[in-house]
Amino acid sequence: MKDSDSSLSILLLDLTRHILDESGASAEKKLELLEQYSDTFDQLLASDEFTRLSSEQLREIETRHERVMTWARNLETEFSHEMVGLRKKGVGLVKYLDVLPKRLSVRNVKKG
């Protein structure tokens, strides 16, 4: 059990490093990393290892956690701006499609 608990803290620290290094990743990848971080953090809090961590380790986890939470808040803002852009593109696309004729004529045009 001790090995699995210690691997949780190591995994959590690795995930924080990986999250903060993933600036150019896709939105899906960012959300996946954040979900993994959240799950690992919950598991660490529920395990015995959390009570056995030294104050230095706890400070390191707290510092990295604050950085990840700041990253997540920035991600929320980034996603909301992207959604606004997508909505504008969608409205523009609908307006463009509305310019097309409402009905099509199948008769040939008379010449002369």
N, C-alpha and C positions, 0 to 999 in steps of 0.2 A: 504494500500500500504506500509505503514511503516513496518508492520510485515513481509511482503514478502521480502522487501529490507534487513531488518536486518537478516532475515534467510539466505540470500545469503552470507553475510559475515561470519556468523557462519558456514554455509555449506562449504564455501571455506576453512576456518581454519580447520574444521574437515577432509576435504578431504586431505589437506596437511599432517596432522598428520597420516592419514590412509595410504597415499601413502608412506611416509617415513618409516612406520612400516612394509610394505609388501615386505620384502627382499626375502622371499622364495616363493612368489606367481608365478603362471604360467605366461608365456609371454602374453597370452590373457587377463588375469586379470590385469596385469600391464598396458597394452594398454588401457583397458577399464577405469581404474582409471585415467589415463592421459587424456583421452578424456572427462571424467566427469569434471575433474579439469579445462580443457581448456574452456569447455562450461560455467561452473559456473563463471570462471574469466571474460569471455566476458560479461555475464549477469550483473555481478557486475559493470564492467566498464561502461556499458550502463545505469545503474540505477542511481537514484538520491542519493542513499545512499553513493556512492563513494565520492561525494563532501561533504558529512556530516561527514565522518569519521575523527576521531581525528588524530593528527600527530603520536601519539603512536600506534594507530591501523594501520595506513598506514605503519609505520616502521615494525610492526609485519608481515603484509601482504607481504611487500617487502622482508624481511628476509626469510620468508617461501617460497616465490616465487623463490628466488635465489636457495634455497636448492632443490626445485622441478625441476628447470631447470638443475641443476647439475646432479640430479638423472636421468633426461630424457637423457642428453648427455651420461651418463654412460650406460644407457639402449640401446642407439643406438649402442654404441661400443660392448656391450654384444651381441646384436642381429646380428651384422655383423660377429662376431666371430662364433656364432652358425651357421649362414648361410654358412660360409666357411667350417665348420665341416660337415654340411649336404651335401654340394657339393662333398667333398672328399669321404664321404660314398657312395654317388650316383655313382661316378666314379668307386669306388671299386666294387660296386654291378654290374655295367654294365660289368666290366672286368671279374668278376666271371661268369656272365651269358654267356659271349662270349666264355668261355672255353668249354662249352658243344658242343657236335658234331653238325655239321651243318645239317646233315641229319641222319635219322634213317633207319636202315635196317629192313625189315619185314621178310626176309628169314631166315630160320633156318640154323645154322652153320653145315656144314658136319663134321661128325666124321670119323676119320681114315684116 
